[in-house]
Amino acid sequence: NGAGSNSGLLRCCTFHPAFGYEDFIEGYRPQKSTGGQLVFEKRDGIFKTLCRDAAASEKKFVLLIDEINRGDIPRIFGELLTLLEKNKRGQEVILPLSGDKFSVPANVLVIGTMNTADRSIALLDTALRRRFGFVELMPDSSSLAGAIAGEAIPLGQWLDALNSRVREHIGKDARNLQIGHAYLMDDNG
């Protein structure tokens, strides 16, 4: 869902090529007026709303951005990319559209996820790369311990064997094209 969830301590959104500043920070959106005419209403985006809520709280707020590498980072963050830096937290800027003062509070965490098999990772904005730490999560067959498919196939061992074959036969990007353990887990755990 591109708009994401706009309440709670954890908020989520998914970046995609059409996701922009107006979704993330603020922008005008078409709205039908009471007279039925189309008007444009200024609305706060998910990140601006989260930062405002976090500024009024001592709790940690987290924005989870799925598919962060699929968005046009300069277009989405605009002039606010710098405010993600730890030493710039609390520093205020004036937003160009609304004229509101805006800052990123110290209690805001931003987590971005991406699939390394997606070729667009190479295009990930270098300005964004400097502001994030990267943690690689590879397939973990131990999380399937005791799981059996059918009557006799231990899923953890099967996944290891499958990924071994992928690495052996795919070539250059095989490591990033392995099957993840979550693919074999059910929704209940």
Secondary structure per residue as TSV (DSSP state, phi and psi in degrees):
chain	resnum	aa	ss	phi	psi
A	1	N	-	360.0	120.8
A	2	G	-	-67.5	-34.7
A	3	A	S	-76.2	-32.2
A	4	G	-	82.3	-177.1
A	5	S	-	-98.2	132.8
A	6	N	-	-108.7	21.7
A	7	S	S	-142.2	163.1
A	8	G	S	91.0	175.8
A	9	L	S	-78.2	-25.2
A	10	L	E	-111.4	124.9
A	11	R	E	-126.0	147.6
A	12	C	E	-130.3	146.5
A	13	C	E	-149.6	163.4
A	14	T	E	-123.1	124.2
A	15	F	-	-79.5	146.0
A	16	H	-	-153.6	169.4
A	17	P	T	-56.7	-27.4
A	18	A	T	-91.5	-6.6
A	19	F	-	-71.8	134.2
A	20	G	-	-140.8	-174.6
A	21	Y	H	-53.9	-40.4
A	22	E	H	-66.0	-24.5
A	23	D	H	-84.7	-33.3
A	24	F	H	-91.9	-44.6
A	25	I	T	-107.5	-72.1
A	26	E	E	-165.2	153.6
A	27	G	E	-176.2	173.8
A	28	Y	E	-92.7	136.4
A	29	R	E	-127.0	141.3
A	30	P	E	-66.5	141.9
A	31	Q	E	-147.9	140.7
A	32	K	E	-80.3	131.4
A	33	S	-	-79.5	173.2
A	34	T	T	-62.4	-26.0
A	35	G	T	-84.2	1.7
A	36	G	S	87.3	-1.1
A	37	Q	-	-84.9	155.3
A	38	L	E	-84.2	124.7
A	39	V	E	-127.2	161.8
A	40	F	E	-108.7	125.2
A	41	E	E	-112.2	133.1
A	42	K	E	-76.0	129.4
A	43	R	E	-130.4	144.4
A	44	D	E	-78.1	142.5
A	45	G	-	-85.8	177.3
A	46	I	H	-61.8	-39.7
A	47	F	H	-73.7	-40.9
A	48	K	H	-63.0	-42.1
A	49	T	H	-64.0	-44.6
A	50	L	H	-61.3	-45.1
A	51	C	H	-63.6	-39.4
A	52	R	H	-63.6	-44.8
A	53	D	H	-66.0	-39.2
A	54	A	H	-67.1	-34.6
A	55	A	H	-64.0	-23.9
A	56	A	T	-97.4	14.0
A	57	S	-	-140.9	159.6
A	58	E	S	-96.2	-12.4
A	59	K	S	-75.9	159.1
A	60	K	-	-78.6	135.2
A	61	F	E	-113.9	139.4
A	62	V	E	-124.8	130.5
A	63	L	E	-108.1	118.4
A	64	L	E	-99.8	115.4
A	65	I	E	-104.9	107.4
A	66	D	E	-81.5	145.3
A	67	E	T	58.2	42.3
A	68	I	G	-57.0	-29.6
A	69	N	G	-75.4	-10.1
A	70	R	G	-88.0	-11.0
A	71	G	S	-91.0	157.9
A	72	D	-	-86.2	93.0
A	73	I	H	-54.9	-49.3
A	74	P	H	-60.5	-34.5
A	75	R	H	-72.4	-37.1
A	76	I	H	-76.4	-49.2
A	77	F	H	-83.8	-28.5
A	78	G	G	56.6	-137.4
A	79	E	G	-73.4	-3.8
A	80	L	G	-90.4	-4.0
A	81	L	G	-56.0	-39.5
A	82	T	G	-61.1	-32.8
A	83	L	G	-69.0	-10.7
A	84	L	G	-71.8	-24.0
A	85	E	S	-63.1	141.6
A	86	K	G	-57.3	-41.5
A	87	N	G	-78.8	-2.1
A	88	K	G	-107.2	-0.8
A	89	R	T	-62.5	136.2
A	90	G	T	87.5	-14.8
A	91	Q	-	-70.5	131.5
A	92	E	-	-95.3	143.0
A	93	V	E	-127.9	160.6
A	94	I	E	-98.6	123.4
A	95	L	-	-71.4	134.2
A	96	P	T	-66.9	-32.1
A	97	L	T	-77.2	-54.1
A	98	S	T	-92.7	-23.3
A	99	G	-	80.4	5.7
A	100	D	-	-70.7	149.0
A	101	K	E	-77.7	139.0
A	102	F	E	-139.9	139.7
A	103	S	-	-148.2	161.5
A	104	V	-	-103.8	113.3
A	105	P	-	-66.9	157.4
A	106	A	T	-65.4	-21.8
A	107	N	T	-90.7	19.7
A	108	V	E	-106.3	126.0
A	109	L	E	-112.3	138.0
A	110	V	E	-118.8	123.4
A	111	I	E	-119.0	127.2
A	112	G	E	-113.7	138.8
A	113	T	-	-117.2	151.5
A	114	M	-	-155.8	158.3
A	115	N	-	-100.1	119.4
A	116	T	T	-68.4	-15.6
A	117	A	T	-72.8	-19.4
A	118	D	S	-74.2	120.9
A	119	R	G	-61.7	-19.6
A	120	S	G	-70.6	-6.7
A	121	I	G	-60.7	-32.7
A	122	A	G	-65.6	-23.7
A	123	L	G	-91.5	0.2
A	124	L	S	-57.0	125.9
A	125	D	-	-50.1	128.9
A	126	T	H	-65.2	-31.1
A	127	A	H	-63.8	-36.4
A	128	L	H	-72.3	-40.9
A	129	R	H	-55.6	-38.2
A	130	R	T	-68.0	-21.4
A	131	R	T	-101.1	-0.8
A	132	F	-	-124.9	146.3
A	133	G	-	-88.3	151.6
A	134	F	-	-115.8	132.1
A	135	V	-	-124.4	119.4
A	136	E	-	-88.2	129.1
A	137	L	-	-114.7	110.5
A	138	M	-	-98.2	167.8
A	139	P	-	-55.1	137.6
A	140	D	-	-125.8	92.8
A	141	S	G	-66.3	-21.1
A	142	S	G	-65.1	-22.6
A	143	S	G	-72.2	-9.2
A	144	L	G	-103.5	12.5
A	145	A	T	-52.9	129.0
A	146	G	T	83.1	-9.6
A	147	A	-	-78.7	131.5
A	148	I	E	-123.6	133.9
A	149	A	E	-98.5	139.0
A	150	G	T	62.4	-132.1
A	151	E	T	-105.9	-17.5
A	152	A	T	-151.1	15.1
A	153	I	E	-103.3	108.0
A	154	P	E	-71.6	116.7
A	155	L	H	-61.7	-38.5
A	156	G	H	-61.0	-47.7
A	157	Q	H	-66.4	-39.1
A	158	W	H	-63.6	-42.4
A	159	L	H	-62.9	-43.3
A	160	D	H	-59.7	-43.6
A	161	A	H	-66.3	-41.6
A	162	L	H	-62.2	-47.7
A	163	N	H	-67.9	-30.1
A	164	S	H	-62.8	-42.6
A	165	R	H	-66.8	-39.5
A	166	V	H	-59.0	-49.2
A	167	R	H	-63.2	-35.1
A	168	E	H	-72.9	-35.8
A	169	H	H	-108.7	-19.7
A	170	I	H	-79.2	-39.5
A	171	G	-	104.3	-139.8
A	172	K	T	-47.0	-52.7
A	173	D	T	-98.6	17.6
A	174	A	G	-56.2	-40.0
A	175	R	G	-57.9	-39.0
A	176	N	G	-85.7	-4.3
A	177	L	G	-107.9	11.4
A	178	Q	-	-67.5	158.9
A	179	I	-	-84.1	129.5
A	180	G	-	-81.6	153.1
A	181	H	G	-63.3	-32.1
A	182	A	G	-62.2	-27.3
A	183	Y	G	-61.2	-27.4
A	184	L	G	-99.6	1.6
A	185	M	S	-95.4	146.1
A	186	D	-	-82.3	169.5
A	187	D	T	-68.7	-14.4
A	188	N	T	-91.2	4.3
A	189	G	-	139.2	360.0
